[in-house]
Amino acid sequence: MASILQRFKDIMSANVNAVLDKMEDPSKMIDQYLRNMESDLGKVKAETASVMAEESRTKRAYNECEEDINKMQRYAEKAILAGNDSDAREFLSRKQNLSNQLPSLKQMYDLSAENATKMREMHDKLVRDISGLNNRKDSIKAKIAVAKTQDKINKIGSSKTGVSDNMSAFDKIEAKADKMLDEANAMAELNASSQKDNVDDLMNKYDKPADTSLEDELAALKSKLGQ
């Protein structure tokens, strides 16, 4: 029995390890794990039925031996009452042989009953485990979905540094463009101011009143000299 239980423990352990090794998708993993447990349950159920059948057989053999012992006792008593000691001895001899077999049959029955109890417990526990996991499956899958979403958010959050760097670069480019535009506007303003100064000077040249004091003095001198 110990080897039977160990064999099924090894099978289930192997199935668990096989599933864990393939942890590509946790949602698929839990489905596969449940399928493996269902497969294990089928094997345990078949083995349990076999052990229970052995329990029934050994119990039947033990009960039949007890019944035969009692039967031989009754027939020995009848033979004695009939005055046939020879037949009574035959029945008692048969009873003794059966009585010698009874402890061995009882031991076999007790062992098979113990094995059957352990297998039934193992079977029932596996049924409960599968039922419990099926009830938890949707909840576990929901947690997996939330974890995947959170992971995506975390990845997006970790990429913000790159976005910030790009924004910083664009800010620098824009600042440089603003500086170039300001310099161009300043140069245009200086050029316009320079042109305005030249025109103003030229206009002042013609707008400046002529210096007549010298001409008036010359005319007066000519008049005095009769010229």
C-alpha positions as CSV (number, residue, x, y, z in Angstrom):
1,M,0.0,0.0,0.0
2,A,2.8,2.4,0.8
3,S,4.2,1.9,-2.6
4,I,0.8,2.6,-4.2
5,L,0.4,5.8,-2.2
6,Q,4.0,6.9,-3.0
7,R,3.5,6.1,-6.7
8,F,0.5,8.4,-6.9
9,K,2.3,11.1,-4.9
10,D,5.2,10.9,-7.3
11,I,2.8,11.1,-10.3
12,M,1.1,14.2,-8.9
13,S,4.4,15.8,-8.0
14,A,5.7,15.2,-11.5
15,N,2.6,16.8,-13.0
16,V,3.0,19.8,-10.7
17,N,6.6,20.2,-11.7
18,A,5.8,19.8,-15.3
19,V,3.2,22.5,-15.2
20,L,5.6,24.9,-13.2
21,D,8.3,24.3,-15.8
22,K,5.9,25.5,-18.5
23,M,4.8,28.7,-16.8
24,E,4.4,30.7,-20.0
25,D,0.8,31.7,-19.4
26,P,-0.5,31.5,-15.8
27,S,-4.1,31.3,-17.0
28,K,-3.2,28.3,-19.2
29,M,-1.1,26.9,-16.4
30,I,-4.0,26.6,-14.0
31,D,-6.2,25.0,-16.6
32,Q,-3.4,22.4,-17.3
33,Y,-2.9,21.9,-13.6
34,L,-6.6,21.1,-13.2
35,R,-6.5,18.7,-16.2
36,N,-3.5,16.9,-14.6
37,M,-5.4,16.6,-11.3
38,E,-8.4,15.2,-13.1
39,S,-6.1,12.7,-14.7
40,D,-4.6,11.8,-11.3
41,L,-8.1,11.4,-9.9
42,G,-9.0,8.9,-12.6
43,K,-5.9,6.8,-11.7
44,V,-6.6,7.1,-8.0
45,K,-10.2,6.2,-8.5
46,A,-9.2,3.0,-10.4
47,E,-6.7,2.1,-7.8
48,T,-9.1,2.8,-5.0
49,A,-11.7,0.6,-6.6
50,S,-9.2,-2.2,-6.9
51,V,-8.2,-1.9,-3.2
52,M,-11.8,-1.8,-2.1
53,A,-12.5,-4.9,-4.2
54,E,-9.6,-6.6,-2.4
55,E,-11.1,-5.5,0.9
56,S,-14.4,-7.1,0.0
57,R,-12.7,-10.3,-1.1
58,T,-10.7,-10.7,2.1
59,K,-13.7,-9.8,4.2
60,R,-15.7,-12.4,2.4
61,A,-13.0,-15.0,2.9
62,Y,-12.8,-14.2,6.6
63,N,-16.5,-14.3,7.1
64,E,-16.8,-17.6,5.2
65,C,-14.1,-19.1,7.3
66,E,-15.9,-18.1,10.5
67,E,-19.1,-19.5,9.1
68,D,-17.4,-22.8,8.2
69,I,-15.9,-23.0,11.7
70,N,-19.3,-22.6,13.2
71,K,-20.8,-25.1,10.8
72,M,-18.1,-27.7,11.6
73,Q,-18.9,-27.1,15.3
74,R,-22.6,-27.8,14.7
75,Y,-22.0,-30.9,12.6
76,A,-19.6,-32.3,15.2
77,E,-22.3,-31.8,17.9
78,K,-24.8,-33.6,15.7
79,A,-22.4,-36.5,15.1
80,I,-21.8,-36.8,18.8
81,L,-25.6,-36.8,19.5
82,A,-25.9,-39.5,16.8
83,G,-23.3,-41.5,18.6
84,N,-20.8,-41.3,15.7
85,D,-17.5,-40.1,17.3
86,S,-15.6,-40.8,14.1
87,D,-17.6,-38.3,12.1
88,A,-17.4,-35.9,15.1
89,R,-13.6,-36.2,15.0
90,E,-13.6,-35.4,11.2
91,F,-15.7,-32.3,11.7
92,L,-13.6,-31.1,14.6
93,S,-10.4,-31.7,12.6
94,R,-11.8,-29.6,9.8
95,K,-12.8,-27.0,12.3
96,Q,-9.3,-26.9,13.7
97,N,-7.8,-26.4,10.3
98,L,-10.2,-23.6,9.6
99,S,-9.4,-22.0,13.0
100,N,-5.7,-22.1,12.1
101,Q,-6.4,-20.1,8.9
102,L,-8.7,-17.6,10.6
103,P,-5.9,-15.3,12.1
104,S,-4.2,-15.0,8.8
105,L,-7.4,-14.2,7.0
106,K,-8.2,-11.6,9.7
107,Q,-4.8,-10.0,9.2
108,M,-5.3,-9.9,5.5
109,Y,-8.7,-8.3,5.9
110,D,-7.5,-5.7,8.4
111,L,-4.7,-4.7,6.1
112,S,-6.9,-4.5,3.0
113,A,-9.5,-2.5,5.0
114,E,-6.8,-0.1,6.2
115,N,-5.5,0.2,2.6
116,A,-9.0,0.8,1.3
117,T,-9.6,3.5,4.0
118,K,-6.4,5.3,3.0
119,M,-7.2,5.1,-0.7
120,R,-10.7,6.4,-0.1
121,E,-9.3,9.3,2.0
122,M,-6.8,10.1,-0.8
123,H,-9.6,9.9,-3.4
124,D,-11.9,12.1,-1.4
125,K,-9.2,14.7,-0.7
126,L,-8.3,14.9,-4.4
127,V,-12.0,15.4,-5.2
128,R,-12.3,18.2,-2.7
129,D,-9.0,19.8,-3.9
130,I,-10.2,19.7,-7.5
131,S,-13.6,21.2,-6.5
132,G,-11.9,23.9,-4.5
133,L,-9.6,24.8,-7.3
134,N,-12.4,24.9,-9.8
135,N,-14.2,27.3,-7.4
136,R,-11.1,29.5,-7.1
137,K,-10.1,29.3,-10.8
138,D,-12.0,32.3,-11.9
139,S,-10.8,34.4,-9.0
140,I,-7.2,33.4,-9.7
141,K,-7.6,34.2,-13.4
142,A,-9.0,37.6,-12.5
143,K,-6.0,38.2,-10.3
144,I,-3.7,37.2,-13.2
145,A,-5.5,39.6,-15.5
146,V,-5.1,42.5,-13.0
147,A,-1.5,41.6,-12.6
148,K,-0.9,41.7,-16.3
149,T,-2.6,45.1,-16.6
150,Q,-0.6,46.4,-13.7
151,D,2.6,45.1,-15.4
152,K,1.7,47.0,-18.6
153,I,1.1,50.2,-16.6
154,N,4.4,49.7,-14.9
155,K,6.2,49.3,-18.2
156,I,4.5,52.5,-19.5
157,G,5.6,54.3,-16.4
158,S,9.2,53.1,-16.8
159,S,9.2,54.6,-20.3
160,K,8.3,58.1,-19.0
161,T,12.0,58.9,-18.7
162,G,12.5,58.5,-22.4
163,V,9.4,60.7,-23.1
164,S,10.7,63.3,-20.7
165,D,14.1,63.3,-22.5
166,N,12.3,63.8,-25.8
167,M,10.2,66.6,-24.4
168,S,13.4,68.2,-23.0
169,A,15.1,68.0,-26.4
170,F,12.1,69.7,-28.0
171,D,12.1,72.4,-25.4
172,K,15.8,73.1,-26.2
173,I,15.1,73.2,-29.9
174,E,12.2,75.6,-29.4
175,A,14.3,77.8,-27.1
176,K,17.0,77.9,-29.8
177,A,14.4,78.8,-32.4
178,D,13.1,81.6,-30.2
179,K,16.6,83.0,-29.8
180,M,17.2,82.9,-33.6
181,L,13.9,84.7,-34.2
182,D,14.7,87.3,-31.6
183,E,18.1,87.9,-33.1
184,A,16.7,88.2,-36.6
185,N,14.0,90.7,-35.4
186,A,16.7,92.7,-33.6
187,M,18.8,92.8,-36.7
188,A,15.9,93.9,-38.8
189,E,15.1,96.6,-36.3
190,L,18.7,97.9,-36.4
191,N,18.7,97.9,-40.2
192,A,15.4,99.8,-40.3
193,S,16.8,102.3,-37.7
194,S,20.0,102.8,-39.7
195,Q,18.1,103.5,-43.0
196,K,15.8,105.9,-41.1
197,D,18.8,107.9,-39.8
198,N,20.3,108.3,-43.3
199,V,17.1,109.6,-44.7
200,D,16.7,112.0,-41.8
201,D,20.2,113.4,-42.3
202,L,19.5,113.9,-46.0
203,M,16.2,115.6,-45.3
204,N,17.9,117.9,-42.7
205,K,20.4,118.9,-45.4
206,Y,17.7,120.5,-47.5
207,D,15.5,121.6,-44.6
208,K,18.4,123.6,-42.9
209,P,18.0,127.3,-43.6
210,A,20.8,128.9,-45.7
211,D,23.4,131.1,-43.9
212,T,22.5,134.6,-45.4
213,S,24.6,136.8,-43.1
214,L,27.7,136.6,-45.4
215,E,25.6,137.3,-48.6
216,D,24.0,140.3,-46.9
217,E,27.4,141.6,-45.9
218,L,28.7,141.2,-49.4
219,A,25.8,142.9,-51.0
220,A,26.1,145.9,-48.6
221,L,29.8,146.2,-49.5
222,K,29.1,146.2,-53.2
223,S,26.4,148.8,-52.8
224,K,28.9,151.0,-50.9
225,L,31.5,150.8,-53.6
226,G,28.9,151.5,-56.3
227,Q,29.3,148.2,-57.7
